[in-house]
Each structure stands twice: as structure tokens, then as C-alpha cells.
Amino acid sequence: MALRRVDGKEEIMQNESLSGMKAKRVFSNAEKEKKILTTFSIEPSFKSELEELFSDMGLGWAAGVRFALREFWKKYSEED
């Protein structure tokens, strides 16, 4: 796969893979907000339990945490 720099952006010139096209579509969407990196502390045993739960749901660690936070927000923002 060859990359070409055009106006400060890298473009894939030939044989774009499915994941490459998806990544391009995700990261080229100017309407989306940028993500913020956050950190927090968690016990290793609890993290492994959550990783297993997220894995059963078909989610990775970061996607599972985002999902859990969205569900928490939905549940407790409606009970004002």
C-alpha cells in the first residue's frame, strides 16, 4: 500500500483495504467531536472482570467503557 501526501494529508493510492476505508471515513468526518484522553485507577481484578464482560458483548476495553458511561448517563440523567 502506498501513501501520498497531498496538502498536509496522507492518502492511500492503491488497493485500499476495508479497514483502511473505514478508518478514512471515521477520521475524515469533520462534524464529530474530537476524543479526549482520560485516565483513572482501577483494581486489576475488577478490570479483568470488566474486560471479560465487554469481550462477551463484542467490545474492546475503550468501547466498553464508553458504552458503560453512556448507559450510566442515560439512566441517571432521566431521574432528575
QUIGIVEN-V752830 format. One record per residue. PSI is psi in whole degrees, -180 to 180 (* if undefined). OMEGA is omega in whole degrees, 0 to 359 (none if undefined). Layout:
BEGIN
psi=PSI omega=OMEGA
psi=PSI omega=OMEGA
END
This chain:
BEGIN
psi=130 omega=182
psi=144 omega=178
psi=146 omega=178
psi=134 omega=180
psi=123 omega=179
psi=121 omega=179
psi=43 omega=177
psi=3 omega=180
psi=145 omega=176
psi=134 omega=179
psi=143 omega=176
psi=125 omega=186
psi=-38 omega=187
psi=149 omega=174
psi=60 omega=178
psi=132 omega=177
psi=166 omega=178
psi=-45 omega=179
psi=-34 omega=177
psi=-42 omega=178
psi=-40 omega=179
psi=-44 omega=179
psi=-42 omega=179
psi=-42 omega=180
psi=-41 omega=181
psi=-47 omega=186
psi=-11 omega=179
psi=-10 omega=181
psi=105 omega=184
psi=-17 omega=183
psi=-19 omega=181
psi=148 omega=174
psi=152 omega=175
psi=150 omega=179
psi=150 omega=177
psi=129 omega=178
psi=125 omega=178
psi=157 omega=178
psi=152 omega=175
psi=164 omega=181
psi=144 omega=181
psi=146 omega=178
psi=140 omega=181
psi=-38 omega=181
psi=-39 omega=179
psi=-38 omega=178
psi=-42 omega=180
psi=-36 omega=176
psi=-43 omega=179
psi=-40 omega=178
psi=-40 omega=179
psi=-44 omega=178
psi=-48 omega=179
psi=-40 omega=179
psi=-42 omega=177
psi=-28 omega=179
psi=-5 omega=181
psi=23 omega=182
psi=150 omega=171
psi=-179 omega=183
psi=-54 omega=185
psi=-43 omega=179
psi=-38 omega=178
psi=-41 omega=178
psi=-44 omega=177
psi=-42 omega=178
psi=-47 omega=181
psi=-41 omega=179
psi=-40 omega=177
psi=-44 omega=180
psi=-41 omega=177
psi=-45 omega=181
psi=-45 omega=179
psi=-46 omega=184
psi=-46 omega=188
psi=-13 omega=176
psi=-22 omega=179
psi=-18 omega=183
psi=48 omega=180
psi=* omega=none
END
